[in-house]
Amino acid sequence: MYDKLFRIINDRRNELAELTAELIRFPTINPPGDAYRPCAEYLGNRLAKRGFGVEYIRAEGTPGDTDRYPRVNVVARFDGRTRGQTVHFNSHIDVVEAGEGWTVDPFAGVIRDGRVYGRGACDMKGGLAASIIAAEAFMDVNPDFPGAIEISGTVDEESGGFGGVAYLAGKGYFSKPKVDHVIIPEPLNKDRICLGHRGVWWAEIETKGEIAHGSMPFLGDCAVRHMGAVLEAFERELFPALDRKSTRMPVVPEGARRSTMNINSIHGGQTDDFRPGLPSPNVPDSCRLTIDRRFLLEENILDVKGEVTSILDRLKRERKKFDYEIRDIMEVQPLMTERDAPVASAIAKGIREIFDKEPEYVISPGTYDQKHVARIGHLYDCIAYGPGILDLAHRPDEWVGIDDMVQSAKVMAIGLDILLRGQSNG
């Protein structure tokens, strides 16, 4: 049933690898947001040649958006011959910094031994390239298809997605009736369907003190020592309590099927910008701690916050001069699309066709742009599916397998066929 579709994708194997390599060669590092515009324009020009209408949308006023680092997104749409459903493939084009430890140039797009190497290869420029090849192959086989196909390259996913999918969702780009189904080609492994993610609460806690000369700390009040009391209470009470919580959500890896909290950063006293000089002797009057709390479908956000503030309030009652402020940075509810939802069912049939096995349904330990599609766009028929091994993301010598991209492109093309034409081979 899909022989012609598969033949076209197989014939474009080299094109798929080179497209991935070309995308890697744009160093779209976030922060600060390098090369967003040229990467978006490269995608737009490619898709315009295939007849897609192309829009470039700058997310003005969002975090990080400046004239030097404009948050430029690209959205391309191809309308079929008749009205029908719309399937949207969304990929983020931003990548994290390369870091140390590479044996290849992280932005050279090296193709070697059946792999494409580079920062963003698996997360997620390989998935973006696979979705483009899948859509073009489907269009070649079915020139009279009903409905529409959209492909977007969005920014800032690595820093929360506020200049990308969140901004576009606020403008109606991820809501009905414009879009019906969304596939995000994140690297969750080629035979897995990611239904959603755990919840997240980011917050900054600040303990207060009183500045004084460092040789006479008894005349001041050390905010860092107050924060030490907070950390001690977290270690003694909060972390053990979180470790006892578990979920029915199929989170991978298994260690993430519990509630977790990470201490993202801590800053107290004088900043290190005195270097190469010497610091001055001061009692710190402020200490700031950033927490990253990941919570489960079975938890309530008010209870999640209450576990932290109850400890802080108790310290305020019991510890002399203890005072604090807490500021929310971001909160996102846990999310899990049903397995029998249309987009999950269509991709599941593609996985069965290509791999002759049942898909594994998983939940991501961290959030991705599905959160904005749901909470802002109120569109819930959304999953993550794409090539790449999640464990390779953000690591040195990141790579994506060419065979994996070819197979994932076939799965996506089958998904398109089922969602737009209602076709199924089993």
Wavefront OBJ file of the C-alpha trace (Angstrom):
o trace
v 0.000 0.000 0.000
v 2.858 2.357 0.799
v 5.467 0.980 -1.628
v 5.672 4.135 -3.754
v 5.868 6.349 -0.685
v 8.680 4.248 0.785
v 10.564 4.174 -2.527
v 10.570 7.966 -2.757
v 11.832 8.321 0.818
v 14.529 5.683 0.238
v 15.654 7.500 -2.918
v 16.012 10.707 -0.872
v 18.215 9.178 1.816
v 21.256 11.220 0.813
v 19.160 14.353 0.462
v 17.793 13.783 3.974
v 21.310 13.450 5.404
v 22.545 16.548 3.597
v 19.499 18.582 4.647
v 20.235 17.674 8.265
v 23.888 18.645 7.816
v 22.909 21.984 6.244
v 20.651 22.789 9.188
v 23.436 21.923 11.655
v 25.727 24.379 9.863
v 23.569 27.233 11.126
v 24.955 27.764 14.682
v 21.571 28.568 16.225
v 22.944 28.661 19.769
v 20.532 29.629 22.529
v 21.370 31.694 24.452
v 21.876 34.200 22.965
v 19.907 33.247 19.824
v 22.499 33.194 17.058
v 21.637 32.625 13.385
v 17.876 32.313 13.886
v 16.965 34.449 10.888
v 19.256 32.797 8.299
v 18.204 29.332 9.447
v 14.510 30.263 9.260
v 15.015 31.773 5.798
v 16.849 28.669 4.585
v 13.863 26.563 5.638
v 11.396 29.010 4.157
v 13.185 29.127 0.807
v 13.351 25.338 0.659
v 9.638 24.931 1.357
v 8.586 27.827 -0.898
v 10.166 25.976 -3.838
v 7.762 23.113 -3.118
v 4.765 25.439 -3.219
v 4.354 26.179 0.485
v 3.185 29.598 1.530
v 5.770 30.932 3.983
v 5.519 33.368 6.877
v 8.300 34.752 9.044
v 7.098 35.842 12.470
v 9.354 37.742 14.842
v 8.366 37.375 18.485
v 8.976 40.992 19.407
v 9.113 41.780 23.091
v 9.761 38.208 24.212
v 12.743 37.352 26.451
v 16.011 37.733 24.551
v 14.514 39.396 21.475
v 16.738 42.245 20.250
v 17.694 43.653 16.872
v 20.948 41.727 17.189
v 19.226 38.493 18.212
v 15.709 38.661 16.737
v 13.396 35.765 17.633
v 12.445 34.844 14.049
v 10.143 31.856 13.479
v 9.092 30.352 10.158
v 5.695 28.766 9.451
v 5.004 27.161 6.062
v 1.638 25.863 4.839
v 0.561 23.840 1.806
v -3.178 23.604 1.189
v -4.475 20.492 -0.558
v -6.999 20.423 -3.374
v -9.995 20.182 -1.050
v -10.813 21.132 2.520
v -9.922 18.779 5.329
v -7.828 18.373 8.452
v -4.508 20.159 9.019
v -1.400 18.368 10.265
v 1.375 20.536 11.670
v 4.996 19.403 12.123
v 6.721 21.651 14.644
v 10.480 21.593 15.251
v 12.661 23.968 17.217
v 15.722 25.271 15.401
v 17.634 26.480 18.467
v 20.369 24.370 20.033
v 22.358 24.525 23.262
v 26.012 25.557 23.328
v 28.499 23.014 22.017
v 30.623 22.754 25.149
v 33.891 20.849 25.323
v 34.863 17.270 24.444
v 34.025 17.116 20.721
v 36.095 15.065 18.271
v 34.406 16.748 15.271
v 33.517 20.352 14.540
v 30.074 20.712 16.207
v 28.777 22.960 13.420
v 30.366 21.335 10.367
v 27.527 18.864 9.758
v 29.851 15.884 9.363
v 28.320 12.876 7.558
v 30.214 9.696 8.395
v 29.558 5.979 8.934
v 25.787 6.264 8.518
v 25.457 9.168 10.950
v 25.210 12.945 10.838
v 27.239 14.602 13.598
v 26.815 18.054 15.102
v 25.133 20.109 17.763
v 21.418 19.719 17.223
v 21.764 16.596 15.060
v 19.347 14.585 17.169
v 17.827 17.504 19.111
v 16.243 18.165 16.731
v 17.414 19.108 13.278
v 17.361 15.475 12.167
v 13.690 15.290 13.115
v 12.963 18.542 11.289
v 14.647 17.237 8.134
v 12.770 13.929 8.387
v 9.422 15.727 8.658
v 10.191 17.782 5.537
v 11.135 14.714 3.488
v 8.050 12.870 4.791
v 5.728 15.718 3.818
v 7.269 16.164 0.367
v 7.129 12.425 -0.359
v 3.476 12.297 0.719
v 2.674 15.252 -1.545
v 4.417 13.569 -4.502
v 2.406 10.377 -4.086
v -0.893 12.145 -3.291
v -1.051 15.407 -5.292
v -4.811 15.661 -4.775
v -4.803 15.160 -1.007
v -7.428 16.939 1.118
v -6.602 19.239 4.014
v -3.300 20.985 4.650
v 0.246 20.369 5.837
v 2.143 22.874 7.948
v 5.837 22.804 8.887
v 7.340 25.243 11.354
v 10.822 26.030 12.593
v 10.503 27.795 15.919
v 12.967 29.266 18.384
v 13.877 29.302 22.059
v 12.559 25.842 22.986
v 15.751 25.215 24.932
v 14.994 28.236 27.136
v 11.254 27.681 27.574
v 9.825 28.355 24.120
v 8.432 31.803 24.915
v 9.825 33.398 21.756
v 8.712 30.454 19.661
v 5.696 28.196 20.103
v 4.310 30.138 23.079
v 4.286 33.357 21.068
v 2.781 31.706 17.995
v 0.172 29.876 20.070
v -0.872 33.234 21.492
v -1.415 34.423 17.915
v -3.615 31.426 17.028
v -1.082 29.376 15.058
v -1.645 26.271 17.188
v -5.421 26.329 17.622
v -8.447 25.017 15.807
v -9.701 25.614 13.165
v -6.240 26.474 11.784
v -4.618 23.253 13.002
v -6.063 19.880 14.034
v -3.047 17.670 14.782
v 0.520 18.473 15.863
v 3.600 16.238 15.653
v 6.803 17.442 17.309
v 9.801 15.415 16.015
v 11.773 15.441 19.288
v 14.368 12.633 19.701
v 12.474 10.139 21.846
v 13.659 7.106 19.780
v 12.135 5.968 16.487
v 9.768 3.308 17.891
v 8.391 5.420 20.738
v 5.491 7.843 20.960
v 5.831 10.548 23.583
v 2.416 11.485 24.928
v 3.457 14.383 27.130
v 5.622 15.403 30.048
v 5.820 15.879 33.792
v 4.826 19.208 35.275
v 7.369 21.884 36.127
v 7.603 24.721 38.618
v 10.605 27.030 38.477
v 10.992 29.494 41.318
v 13.603 31.751 42.868
v 13.968 31.870 46.642
v 15.789 34.832 48.175
v 16.900 34.945 51.784
v 17.493 38.393 53.283
v 20.278 39.623 55.562
v 22.046 42.794 56.621
v 25.345 44.004 55.201
v 28.271 44.616 57.575
v 32.055 44.483 57.570
v 33.340 40.945 57.083
v 35.664 41.261 60.070
v 32.649 41.924 62.306
v 29.931 39.576 61.028
v 28.102 39.806 64.353
v 27.060 43.346 63.391
v 25.280 42.089 60.287
v 23.077 39.180 59.300
v 24.371 36.635 56.791
v 21.842 35.779 54.082
v 24.010 32.853 52.923
v 23.776 31.202 56.346
v 19.989 31.584 56.200
v 20.020 29.878 52.803
v 22.151 27.135 54.313
v 19.308 26.491 56.767
v 16.897 26.261 53.822
v 19.096 23.717 52.050
v 19.489 21.695 55.239
v 15.709 21.538 55.646
v 15.284 20.528 52.014
v 17.801 17.710 52.445
v 16.261 16.499 55.691
v 12.570 16.813 54.824
v 11.698 17.665 51.236
v 13.971 15.461 49.125
v 13.074 12.232 51.010
v 9.363 13.087 50.701
v 9.655 13.656 46.939
v 11.491 10.377 46.490
v 8.530 8.511 47.973
v 6.097 9.793 45.328
v 5.510 7.732 42.187
v 3.288 7.942 39.102
v 1.312 5.871 36.628
v 2.786 8.045 33.855
v 5.237 6.004 31.704
v 8.090 8.468 32.219
v 11.513 7.579 30.825
v 14.030 7.008 32.235
v 12.468 5.075 35.098
v 14.214 7.220 37.699
v 12.005 10.130 36.581
v 8.818 8.305 37.609
v 9.203 10.066 40.940
v 8.886 13.685 41.936
v 12.188 15.521 41.671
v 13.681 18.894 42.493
v 16.968 20.269 41.227
v 18.889 23.201 42.671
v 19.623 25.019 39.425
v 21.770 27.785 40.870
v 22.747 29.614 44.038
v 24.213 33.105 44.293
v 25.081 34.868 47.512
v 27.154 37.875 48.443
v 29.540 39.643 46.143
v 29.553 38.584 42.502
v 32.771 37.280 40.987
v 33.163 40.269 38.671
v 35.893 41.548 40.980
v 38.334 39.210 39.221
v 41.223 39.531 38.531
v 41.180 41.801 41.582
v 40.259 40.868 45.147
v 36.859 40.774 46.858
v 35.831 43.248 49.532
v 34.965 42.039 53.061
v 31.197 42.166 53.360
v 28.491 40.179 55.100
v 26.080 39.205 52.275
v 22.625 40.728 52.620
v 21.039 38.580 49.882
v 21.249 34.997 48.687
v 19.226 33.668 45.768
v 18.454 30.041 44.966
v 16.681 28.789 41.823
v 14.717 25.551 42.068
v 13.457 23.293 39.285
v 10.631 21.167 40.643
v 9.228 18.424 38.385
v 5.894 17.016 39.479
v 3.511 14.247 38.545
v -0.002 13.924 37.181
v -1.126 12.808 40.640
v 0.112 16.039 42.276
v -1.564 19.426 42.628
v 0.452 22.567 41.862
v -0.780 24.272 45.040
v 0.472 21.355 47.125
v 3.769 21.365 45.213
v 4.345 25.012 46.110
v 3.063 24.494 49.636
v 5.722 21.876 50.364
v 8.384 24.534 49.822
v 6.675 27.530 51.409
v 5.726 25.560 54.529
v 9.430 24.929 55.189
v 10.269 28.585 54.594
v 7.447 29.783 56.842
v 8.534 27.454 59.628
v 12.107 28.747 59.392
v 10.763 32.286 59.599
v 9.029 31.412 62.868
v 11.910 29.454 64.366
v 15.102 31.114 63.083
v 16.149 34.534 64.333
v 15.954 37.289 61.692
v 15.074 34.805 58.944
v 13.174 36.456 56.103
v 12.592 35.427 52.526
v 10.867 36.164 49.248
v 9.826 33.603 46.651
v 9.117 34.434 43.013
v 7.508 32.182 40.440
v 9.465 31.900 37.189
v 7.373 29.347 35.297
v 4.759 26.715 36.004
v 3.378 24.102 33.610
v 0.896 21.370 34.413
v 1.693 17.699 33.645
v 0.390 16.608 30.269
v -0.522 13.238 28.790
v -2.344 12.781 25.470
v -4.528 9.676 25.312
v -3.101 6.719 23.390
v -6.214 6.469 21.241
v -6.145 10.143 20.207
v -6.061 10.569 16.402
v -2.431 11.648 16.041
v -1.116 9.030 18.473
v -3.152 6.310 16.737
v -1.908 7.338 13.283
v 1.767 7.337 14.295
v 1.265 4.036 16.146
v 0.046 2.458 12.901
v 3.115 3.804 11.140
v 5.415 2.262 13.761
v 3.658 -1.096 13.411
v 4.055 -0.924 9.628
v 7.765 -0.018 9.674
v 9.042 -1.912 12.710
v 6.520 -4.769 12.955
v 6.070 -4.149 16.677
v 3.855 -2.244 19.055
v 5.040 1.286 19.853
v 6.332 2.099 23.296
v 4.365 4.951 24.846
v 6.453 7.254 27.009
v 6.352 10.519 28.912
v 9.255 12.967 28.793
v 10.932 13.793 32.117
v 11.233 17.429 31.007
v 8.821 19.668 29.178
v 8.983 20.630 25.529
v 6.817 22.809 23.292
v 3.751 20.578 23.609
v 3.072 22.497 26.824
v 2.355 25.689 24.884
v 0.240 23.935 22.249
v -1.988 22.665 25.065
v -2.055 25.497 27.610
v -2.192 28.420 25.161
v -3.513 26.886 21.940
v -5.935 24.561 23.773
v -5.064 21.909 21.206
v -4.585 18.509 22.799
v -4.104 16.196 19.806
v -0.352 16.575 19.990
v 2.539 14.160 20.490
v 6.308 14.032 20.131
v 7.683 11.529 17.651
v 11.004 11.606 15.854
v 14.376 9.993 15.181
v 17.343 10.263 17.486
v 18.400 8.867 20.827
v 17.385 11.119 23.710
v 20.525 10.304 25.718
v 22.698 11.906 23.000
v 21.017 15.315 23.240
v 23.217 18.151 24.553
v 26.274 15.864 24.684
v 29.629 16.068 22.842
v 29.684 14.342 19.432
v 25.870 14.423 19.225
v 24.652 12.448 16.215
v 21.576 11.107 14.476
v 21.452 7.887 12.453
v 20.566 8.251 8.782
v 18.653 4.941 8.772
v 16.708 6.149 11.813
v 15.743 9.345 9.996
v 14.636 7.408 6.916
v 12.495 5.059 9.006
v 10.996 7.912 11.018
v 10.192 9.801 7.810
v 8.239 6.739 6.625
v 6.322 6.613 9.917
v 5.488 10.326 9.634
v 4.379 9.911 6.015
v 2.049 7.056 7.016
v 0.716 9.264 9.791
v -0.021 11.985 7.269
v -1.814 9.500 5.027
v -4.055 8.302 7.844
v -4.798 11.756 9.263
v -5.439 13.478 5.926
v -6.734 10.733 3.658
v -8.127 8.350 6.252
v -6.008 5.521 4.868
v -4.779 2.655 7.028
v -3.003 -0.560 6.254
v -3.876 -2.294 9.474
l 1 2 3 4 5 6 7 8 9 10 11 12 13 14 15 16 17 18 19 20 21 22 23 24 25 26 27 28 29 30 31 32 33 34 35 36 37 38 39 40 41 42 43 44 45 46 47 48 49 50 51 52 53 54 55 56 57 58 59 60 61 62 63 64 65 66 67 68 69 70 71 72 73 74 75 76 77 78 79 80 81 82 83 84 85 86 87 88 89 90 91 92 93 94 95 96 97 98 99 100 101 102 103 104 105 106 107 108 109 110 111 112 113 114 115 116 117 118 119 120 121 122 123 124 125 126 127 128 129 130 131 132 133 134 135 136 137 138 139 140 141 142 143 144 145 146 147 148 149 150 151 152 153 154 155 156 157 158 159 160 161 162 163 164 165 166 167 168 169 170 171 172 173 174 175 176 177 178 179 180 181 182 183 184 185 186 187 188 189 190 191 192 193 194 195 196 197 198 199 200 201 202 203 204 205 206 207 208 209 210 211 212 213 214 215 216 217 218 219 220 221 222 223 224 225 226 227 228 229 230 231 232 233 234 235 236 237 238 239 240 241 242 243 244 245 246 247 248 249 250 251 252 253 254 255 256 257 258 259 260 261 262 263 264 265 266 267 268 269 270 271 272 273 274 275 276 277 278 279 280 281 282 283 284 285 286 287 288 289 290 291 292 293 294 295 296 297 298 299 300 301 302 303 304 305 306 307 308 309 310 311 312 313 314 315 316 317 318 319 320 321 322 323 324 325 326 327 328 329 330 331 332 333 334 335 336 337 338 339 340 341 342 343 344 345 346 347 348 349 350 351 352 353 354 355 356 357 358 359 360 361 362 363 364 365 366 367 368 369 370 371 372 373 374 375 376 377 378 379 380 381 382 383 384 385 386 387 388 389 390 391 392 393 394 395 396 397 398 399 400 401 402 403 404 405 406 407 408 409 410 411 412 413 414 415 416 417 418 419 420 421 422 423 424 425 426
